[in-house]
Amino acid sequence: MAGRIPEDFIDDVLSRTDLVELIDSYIHLKRAGKNYTACCPFHQEKTPSFTVSPDKQFYYCFGCGASGNAVGFLMDYTRLGFVEAVELLARNLGLEIPREETPGQAPREDHQPLFNMLEQAATWFEQQLRNPKVKDRPVGYLKKRGLSGQTAKHFRVGYAPPGWDNLLTALGTDDKKRNHLLKTGLLIENDQGRSYDRFRDRVMFPIRDNRGRVIAFGGRVLGDDKPKYLNSPETPVFHKGRELYGLWEARQANSKLARVVIVEGYMDVIALAQYGITYAVATLGTATSQEHVEKLFRHTEELVYCFDGDDAGRRAAWRALENTLPCVKDGRQVKFLLLPEGEDPDTLVRKDGTAYFEGLLNEATPLSEFFFQQLGAEVDTRTLDGRARLASLAKPYLEKLPESVFRELMRQKLGEITQLKDISLDAVPATPVTPPAAPPQDFAAEESARPRPSQRAPFKRVGKTDTKKMEVPLIEKAVRVLLTAPQEAARVNVPDDIRELNLPHISLLIKLLDYLRHKPDTSTAAILGRWQSEDEGHVLFELAAQEFLLPHHDQTPELEDSLRRLRLLKVEQDLDQIIAEGVKDKERFKQLLHLKKELST
């Protein structure tokens, strides 16, 4: 379906949706005063800290920080995308979704025909495992690997027979369908314009997205031919740097994923599932990326990387550690399990059983220990030079950690090893030397080129000793009040002076005030929906959570006072500038002094 969903329609959907009713249909809510509470569905807890405000149509967990409106809840709980979440809410309300075209922008392509073609291909590959003409070799291979028919059916394992045009003949019955086969990567077109099947004589593994739709395939040869594994190329519906094989199946098998194991191959995922370990996933021919990690942490609080114990496995583990560090927040656990050389999860679980393998997972090495083990193997910490080198090696990695208790503990651990009691990362020069387990070039080349999510600067609270540093909390207060009472805030006059302030997050405040001026009847939920996918959206969600702690009275005076003080800051900035230039404009200087006195009273 072409075109974007109009913002006014999204606002209307949010205003008609009862958030309490929506969330209560997924988890049981209990009345607590004017709000509703429950144990948070996004992390494990015994005492309810998940709170829903029926007035503001907003939820917040005081335990893990999860927050949002109706769209945000569906995205977090059901793993739908933004558009899919809006569409589901609209269907629940019986509303037809309008679409609008952006001027100068081509209509958005409808990818449903591609999903349909991929589903047909998956079904056709499955049928070949029952085709008496071609099934013997692939069925014999799968039996040799210990795969049961039930497990193969669960993961929809199939077979692409030998030959150049089997799939093309079966599904490419007209030009339109052949074009769909090309777009999904199931066909290859050579320089002469001839099309042929990409997958030939391979066991086929369908790759599914978070809605269970087939979006790509992985194919494994039955013998020792190269390449052993062949994956679908990047397509309009498949981006390998974002997807994980087995995640959809793991979510179907577990109501709550207490742990996720990241392994290296499709057969590892399938073998572990057959032995009752239904929480394994695998990347798709790439290194584990930061986007993979964040995606998994939306489903679980513990990750275990399980790799072969050879050099390649160690390099893969280190690369995974590098990309995991920026995602390690308090409450999240990351462990590493390097198997004995020559073993992989597939062979090990078949040989020693489920209990033994889960025992290995339980005893996996925590990230902190693995980190210092790997770096420490390259230096002699018995010498001063070795300890100094360790500090230099560790610095760039520890700086990737977000501000947290875990980061402080890692810094303290480095201090213990280097015998520096109060080590500061700022005082340690970063070494230019390549880390000991640097990944091979092919891993780096294969990783998705998609840009990483931007590092967003949160509001920071500071003391009262430095006037300059009080500016951000002042903006924070204004935004928080605005979110608490948007319709009251819409009536407040906005001084033009503050638009020129050079302060963090001032642009966000201005955007919000302008938004309210054009939509004075808006709600907190609508504001959050408008900023749902913006870089600064997380700031609004964090501040909206403070609504639960604010008294419910007229917030207008507080907002007016915040704006007055921001205007005063602008006057002081202008005065500083004039003084720095030697007070060339004396009349302007006098006007500013008068205005400062007026704003200060």
N, C-alpha and C positions, 0 to 999 in steps of 0.2 A: 504494500500500500504506500503510495507516494505522499510526500509532504510531511511537515512537522505538526505536532499537536499544538493548537493555539494555547497560549498561557492562560487566557481567560477561561478556557474549557477546563484546564487542569485545576484552576482555582475553584471553579464550580463543582468539580468532582470532589475536591477536598472539603468544601463547605457542606456538601450533601452526605458525606461519609461520616458515620458515627465511629470514631476510633475505638471507643470502649467496646462496642459491639464487634468490630472487626477483630481486635486482638483477642477478645474473649472467645471467638470462634476457633482460635488456635491454642490458646492457653487459658486456664481458668483464672479470672480476676476476682478479687475480693474488695468490697467497699472499705475505704479507710478515710473517714471524714468526707471531704469534698472530692477526693481523688480515689483511684483504685490501685491496688498493689498485687504483686505476684512474685514468685521466685523467677529470676531472670532466665529467659529462654536462651540467652547467648553466653552464659557461663554458669558453672556449677556453684550453687549456694544453698544454704539451709534456711537462712533468714531472708524473707522477701525484701529486696531493695529496688525492684522494678516498679516504677510509678507511672500511672497514666492520668493525665489531666483532661477531664471531659470539657472543661471550659476552653482550654487552649488547643485541644485536639493534638496533644503532644505527649510523647513518652520519654522517660529517662531512667537509666539504671545507675544508682549511686554506688554500685559495686564495680562495674566494668566500664561505665561511661557510655554504653549504647544509648542512642537517642534518635529521635526523628518524628515524622508525621506518619500518616497512613501509607504513603508511597514508600517512605524509608523502612517501615516495618516489613512490608511485603518484600522489598529488595533484600533485607537482611535475613528474614526468617525463611522465605521460600526460594531465595537466590534468583529472583527474577531481575531482569534489567529494568531501567527506569521506565522505558516506553511500555514494556510488558506489564509492569505494575500498574501504571495508569490505565492501560487497556482492561486489566482485570477489575479494577475498581469501577470503571465505566460500565462494564458488562453487568456487574452486581447491581448497579443502579438502573439498568435497562436503558443506558444512554448510547446513542450512536456517536462514534468518534469522528469529529470533523478534522480535516487536514488543510493546511495552508502551505503555499509555496513561498519560499524565500526569494525575493527579487534577484534575478541574475543567477539563481542556483538551479541546476538541473533537478528534476523530480527524483526523489529517492527510489532506488531500484527495489522492486519487490523480490525478495530472495526465496519466497515460498516454493517456487518451481524447482529451485536447486535442492531444497530440503526434501522435496518429494522424490527427486531423482536419486538422491543419496539413499533414501529409505528403500526405494525399489532395488537399488544395487545391493544393499545389505541383504535384502530378502533373497535376491538371485544368488548371491555368494553362499548363503545358508543352504539353499536348495541343492547346490552342487555337492555338498557333503552327503546328500542322499541320492545323488545321481549315480546309478549303477555303472555308467560308462566311465566315470572319472573318480569315484569316491575312494577306491581302495588305497591309493598312496597317501592321500591326506588323512584318512581315518586311521590308517596304520601308524602314521607319524604321530598323531595326537594320542593314540593309545600308548605308544612307546614312551611318550612324555608323561604318561600317567593321567591324562585328562579324561574325566568322565563325560558321558554324553549329556548329563544334566548340567554340568558346569559349562560345557561348550554352548549349550542352548541359552544358559543364563547370560553369558557374555556375547551371544550371537556370533560365535566364531563361524567362519565360512571358508570357502576355497575358490580361488580364481584358476580355472583350468589352463593348461598350456594352449598356446595359440595366440594369434595377433588380433582377432576381432570377435571373440566369443561374446563379450559384454556389449560391444558395439552392435553386433547383430541382434542380440536379445532385446536391448533397450533403446538403441538409436534408430528407431523406425522411421523418423522423418528429420528434416533439417533442424527443426526447433529442439527436438530431443537430443540430437547430436551436439547442438550448441550447449545445452545444459550439461551434457557429459564432459565437454571440454572445459566449461567454467568450473566444474567441481573437481577437475584434475583427474578424472577417471579415464580420460582419453588424452593422448599426446598427438600433436600435429607436427609433422616434419616439414622440412624446407620445401618439399614438393607439394605440400598441401594435403598429404595423405594422413588420415587419422588411424590410430591403432590403440589397443588396450594398454594402459600403464601397468597394470598388475597382471602377471602371467605366471602360472604354476607356483602360487604362493598361498599359504594359509592366511586368511584375512581376519583382521581384528577391527571391528567398527569402533570409531572414537565418537563419544557422545558428549553433548554440551550439558549445561546445568538444567536443561529442561528435558533431557533424555533424547533429544533429536540427534540423528547421525549427521556428523558434520565432516568426517574424513575417515580415512582408513590407514592402517598399518599392515604391511604384508611381509611374511617371513618365508624364506625359501625352505624347501624340504631337505635339501642337502647342504653342501658347503659352498654353493655359488656366492658370488659377491654382486651387489651388496647383500649382506644377510638380511637386513631389514630395509624396507622401502616405505616411506611415508607419503601421504598426499602432499602436494605442494600448497603454498599459501593460496587461499581462494577468498572470495567475498564473504564466506561463512566460516572460514577456518584460519586461525592464526596460532601457529604451534607454540609461540612464546607465551600464550595466555592459557592454554588448555592442559589438562592433566588426564591421562588415561586411567579409568577406573573410579574417578571421583563420583560420578553419577551413581554407579553401582554401589559404591561404599555408602552413599547417603541413603539409598533405598534399603540397604541391609541393616542400617543402624539408625535408630531414632535420634541418638545423640552420639556424635563422634568424640569419644573421650581422648582418642589418639589417632593420628594418621602416620603411616609409615611410607616413606618415599623410597622406592626401589628403582632399578635401572631398566627393567624390561617388561613387556606385556605378559610374557609367560610367568614372570615372578608374581605379578599382580594376581593372575588367574590361579596359579598353584596355591598361593597363600589363601585365597578365598575358598578354594576347594577344601582346605584343611581348617576352615573356620576362622581364619584371620581376614575378616572382611573389611578391613580398613586400610588397605594398601593402594597407592597410586604410583604412576610413573610419568616422567616427563616424556616428551615426544621428540627424542633425538637432539635435545638441547640441554644445556646446563640448567640447573634449577635457578630460576630468576627471582628477583624481588617481587615481581608481580605474582608468580606462582605462590610464593610464601604468604603474601598478604591474602591471597585467595583462600589458601588453606586455613589461615588463622581466623577467617570468618566462619569456619565450620568447627574448629577444635581449638584447644589450648595447649596441646602437646604434639610436637613433630619429632619423628625419629628418622634420621637419614640412615638407610641401610645399603651399604655398597660393598662390592667385592674388596678383599684385602690386598689386591695387587696395586701397582703404581698408578694405574688408570683410576682405580677406585678411590685411592687417596687424593688424587688430584681433583676428582669430581667432588669429594667430600669437602675439600678446602674451598673450592669454588662455591659450593652451596653455603658454606659458612660465611664467606664474604658477602653474599647476597642476602643472607638472613640477618646479619647484624643490625641493619637499619630498622628491622621489624621487631626486634626483641624488646618488648615492653614488660613491665612488671606483671606477673600472672601468666606469662607465656613461657612454656618450657621447650627447649630444643636439645635433642640428644643425637649422638652418632654411634653407629654400630658398624664396624668394619669386620666382615666375615673372614674366616680362615682362607688363605690363598687357595684358589681352585674350587671354592664353594660359592654358590649364589643362593638366594632365598628359595628358588625353585628346587634345587637339589637337596638343600639342607632340611627343608620342612618335610620332604618326602622320606628322607633317610632317618631323621631323628624325631619327627612328629611335632604336633602343635604345641604341647606343653613346653618342650625344650626350646622351641623357637621363641615363644612368648617370654620364656625366662631370659633369653638373651636380650630381648627388647627391654624388659624390666631393668636389666643391669647395664643398659647402654650408657656410654660416657656422656655426661652433661656437656653442653657447649663450652662452659668455662674451663673445664678440665681439658677437653679436646684442644681448645685454642692454645693454652699454654704448653700442652704436650707437643704440639706440632711446631710451634715457634721455638720452644726450648730445645728441641732436637738439633737445631742448627747452631746452638751456641753453648759455651761452657760457662754456666752460671756460678762456677766456683771462682771465677776470676772477675776483677773489676771491669775489664774490657768486655767480657761476655755479658755481664749484667747490664752494662750500658747499651750494648748492641740489642739485647732483648727489649729494653725499654723503647729504643728507636724503632725496632720492628713492630712492636705492639701498638705504638701511638696511632698511626693512621687507621688501624682497625677499630680501636676503642673509641676513636672520635666519631665513628659511624653509628655508635649506639645512641639511641635517643636518651635525653635526660631522664634518669630513673634511678631507683634504688639499685637495680642490677648493675648499671653503669658505674655507680660509686663502689660497689663491691668488687667489680672487676679492676677498678683503679687501685683499690686497697690490696687486692691479690698481687697485682704487679709490684706494688710497693713492698710486700712481704718477700717476693722472690728476689727483687733487686736490692733488698735491705735498705730501702729509703722509706722512712716512716710516713712522711707527708708528701708523697710524690704528686706533682702536678703535671698534667698532660701538656699544659702550655709551656712548661719549662723543658720539655723533652723534644729535641729536634727529630723530625721524622727521617728515617733512613731511606735513601733512594734505592737501596738494594731490593731486588725482586724477592718476594716472600718465598719461604722454603718449598711450599707446595703449589707454586703458581700453575694455573691450568694450562693445558696445551693449547696451541693456537687454534686448532680445529673446533674446540669447545667454544672459544670466544667468537669465532666466525659464525658458528651455527646459531648463537643466541639471538633471540628476536631483536630487531633493530628498533622496535617501538620505544619511544621515549619513556623514561621512568616518570612516575608521578612526581609532581613538583614538591619540594620540601616546603611545607607551609609554616609560617612563623606564628606560633600561638601567642595569645596575650600573656604578658609576664607581669606579675605583681612585684613591686619594689617598695622600699622604704620611703620615708618622707624627707630624707636628708638631701635629696637631689631633686630640684624642681623639674629639671628636664626629664627625669625618669618618671615623674608623676603623670606625664602626658598620656601614656597608653592606658593606665587604669581609668583615667577620666573619660576617654573614648569608650572604654569597656562599659563604664557605668551608663553612658548615654545609650549605647546599643542595647544593653540589658533592659533598661527602662522602656525603650522603644518596642522591644519584643514583648514585654509584659503587658503594655497597653497601647497597641498600634493605633487604634482609632482615636485615642486621646492625643497621641503623639502627632497625628496628622494635622491637628489644629494648631500646633506650635509654629511660630514664625522662625524661619531659619536665617540667621545672619549670613550675608554673602561673604563676609570677611573670612569665615572659617574654611571656605572652599580653597583658599590659597595656602592653608597651613601645610607645612611639610612635616607630617607626623605619620607614624605607622598606623595603618588601618583607618586613616581619616577618609580615604576614598570609599571604604565600605560604609561608613556612617553617612556620607553624602549620598551614596547610591540608595541607601535605605530611606533617607528623608525625601529624596526625589520620588522614590517609588510610592511612598505614602501620600505625597502631594497629588499624584495622579490617581491613586486608588485609596481614598480616605476610609473606605469601608472594609478594607482588607482585614485578614486575621493572622494570628501568629502562624498557624498551619500553612496558610497561603504564602506567607513570606518565606518560610522554610522550604516550601515546595519550589518557589522561584529560584532559590539559591542552592537547591539540592545537588546539582552537578557542578557548581562553581567552585573555584579553588578556595574561596573564603567561606564556603558553606559550613565547614567543620567548626569554624569560629562561632557562627550563629547557633549551631546546635549546642555547643558547650555553654554559651551564655543563656540560651533559652532554658536550659536545665535549672538555672538559678531562679527561674520563675517560681519553682515550688517553695523557695525559701523567702520570697518577698511578700510583704503584707499586701492585701488586696484593697488599696485605696487609690485615690487619684494620683497618678504618677506624673502629671504635667509639671508641677513645680520642680521636681527633681530633674526632669529633662531640660527645662528652661535654665535651671542653674548650671547644668553641665555645659550647655551651649554658651551661656554667658562666660563661663570660665575658659572655654576653648577660645572664645573671641578675645578674652584678655590675654591669653597666650600668644595669639596672633599679633596683638598690639605690642607685646613685649618683644616678639621677634622683629617687628618692624623698627622698634626703637633701637634695638641692638644693631641692626643694619645701618641705620642713619648715623649712630655714634661711630661705628666702624669706618664710615665714609667721611667723618669729620664734620657732621652736622651742617651739610651744605644747604639743606632745605629747612631753614629755621621755622617757617610757618607750619610746615608739615610736622615738625618736631613738637611744636606747641600743641597742635591739634591732637597728636597721639598722647601727649602727657595728660591733657584734659580728659581724653577718652579713657585712659588707664585709671585715672582717679574716679571717673564716673562708674566704671565697671567694677572697681574694687570696693565700692561702698555697698 
